[in-house]
Amino acid sequence: MGMTGRERGGLRVALIGNPNVGKSTLFNALTGLRRHTGNWTGKTVDGAEGRVRAAHGRMTLVDLPGCYSLAPTSPEEEVTRGFLMSGAADCAVVVCDASCLERNLNLVLQTLHVTARTVVCVNLVDEAAKRGIAVDTKKLASILGVDVVATNAARKQGLAELVRAIRRAALREETAKGEAEAAPLWDEAERIAAAAVQRDGDARSARRLKLDRVLTGRFTGTLIMLALLALVFFLTMEGANYPSRLLSKLLSPVPGLVRRLLEKTPLKGAAAGALCDGGLATLVTVISVMLPPMAIFFPLFTLLEDLGLLPRIAFDLDRSFSRCGGCGKQALTACMGFGCNAAGVVGCRIIESPRERLIAILTNSLTPCNGRFPTLTALIAMFFTAGLGALGGAAGALILTAAILLSLGATFLASKLLSVTLLKGKPSSFVLELPPFRTPRVGQIIVRSLLDRTLFVLGRAAVAAFPAGVIIWLLANCGSEPPISACAAFLDPAGRAMGLDGAALAAFILGLPANELVMPLLLMIYRGAGTFAAGGELMHETLVLHGWTVKTALCMTLLMLFHSPCLTTLLTVRRETKSPAWTLAAFLLPSAIGAAACLAVNGAFAIFGR
């Protein structure tokens, strides 16, 4: 009778498994949703729910964080254990990687002690086959006493059989023995794997091992990491130049056209100016400056992730983070920060130690996020590589790579300072798993990078850009002494000391909602003097007319690298730390580093007479 009640409301199924076994891919395949997946550990740090497609019947899947054990040593293991122990699931599906089944079986055996309503999903069978590994699912099912289903979630193979197994498991009488110790189970896992897994000698496995030794070598790994970063930045900067100019040329007439239309309606005069010369002009600048580099950078970044190279870059940084008193997993969260600092802050949940997790949270915004790259690339192209011709792209990529290394050095320094002052302690031990090399899935890369990342970030910036442009226009055009001019004048002494001006500092303050807004807002502030222009040479001309030199651009680059996190990131820090004090620290730390760097550069130029 109990099953009838569950069927009436639909089954509730827990998806659990070690990190990077394809759990989220399986979730997406069954539900049709697009939970973000990636070829590295720690991508899922909280739970997600989705209804299984109608063809498979009424069923709700709960994608729980990846974990190695039900003996909780981390927040994600706490979440997974708590959900299973609560009895909220009618069935548990333990997703395993067919290529390393022995390691996954420890979690399977622990789960079987908690609930007999368990299905073992042996996923990634295609990758295992390429490595000469085959799992005898019938023998494994006989040993474990539960259904075992082989799947290839990426290609949606084996899903119907898995759903049938889930329904059978939900009908099973509960005969669980309670929680089991994780450590005595390893011998049993080894014995079961030996009986159910067949391995054929494969030269490809040896080649992969050699490649891993090169990619994670102390010297070779660093060189390859730098070369990859420089290549990504070169392709981004070179590829974005022409589309950016084209977009600017196509979109720049739009504010004027709309204004002429509005002048024939009640919305004319100041109202038309605020909407068109303010909101639309800022929006056009944001789109033309941001869209091309993001449309190139994100697919390349996702490609590195899909190949399995991104986590190996993080592995290469592990030793340095540990020496700075932090956790090696901070390397993973720093890499997440390249996409979005708010996502990087959430990703810090994979760090077990509260002290080390806090260090990673406070320093994550020292990694430049996607919202800063368009401004950085524009500044480099306008002031540092202009006139170099064919060499400009390569020189710009090297300069941007150097800027990233500078931000990494600042992260190490800040982590060390925090670990010997406010957050004293010794680094803890942890598991950092390297995923297998995988063939990139072009369709998924396009969807994830262009739809889930590029358009999402651009949309967020656009939503903030239009009202911000309207506000700045009003502040720059009301009264005999516009408020924005008064604000810039008030900040000017501090700005001059930092090698900039008051307008630049005002743009950073007003750009708190999103990093993408800083440069457009600066141009809007300059527009108060009647010299606003968007994109390319006109943008460079506008900055030069307001006294910008190489020194100004260098200080602006440093402040763009190191300044307060955006509002979204700050709210995320507040939610993760539950502390206004630590949120304030996250605001002040990068701001102080940026201000100190600008003061030092301006002082050096003053000493050497330039």
Secondary structure, 3 states (H helix, E strand, C coil): CHHHHHHHHCEEEEEEECCCCCHHHHHHHHHCCCCCCCCCCCCCCCCEEEECCHHHCCEEEEECCCCCCCCCCCHHHHHHHHHHHCCCCCEEEEEEEHHHHHHHHHHHHHHHHHCCCEEEEEECHHHHHHCCEEECHHHHHHHHCCCEEECEHHHCECHHHHHHHHHHHHCCCCCCCCCCCCCCHHHHHHHHHHHHEEECCCHHHHHHHHHHHHHCCCCHHHHHHHHHHHHHHHHHHHHHHHHHHHHHHHHCCHHHHHHHHHCCCCCCCHHHHHHHHHHHHHHHHHHHHHHHHHHHHHHHHHHHHHHCHHHHHHHHHHHHHHHCCCCCCHHHHHHHHHHCHHHHHHHHHHCCCHHHHHHHHHHHHHCCCCCCHHHHHHHHHHHHCCCCHHHHHHHHHHHHHHHHHHHHHHHHHHHHHHHHCCCCCCCCCCCCCCCCCCCCCHHHHHHHHHHHHHHHHHHHHHHHHHHHHHHHHHHHHCCCCCHHHHHHHHHHHHHHHCCCCHHHHHHHHHCCCCHHHHHHHHHHHHHCCCCCCCCHHHHHHHHHHCCCCHHHHHHHHHHHHCCCCCHHHHHHHHHHHCCHHHHHHHHHHHHHHHHHHHHHHHHHHHHCCC
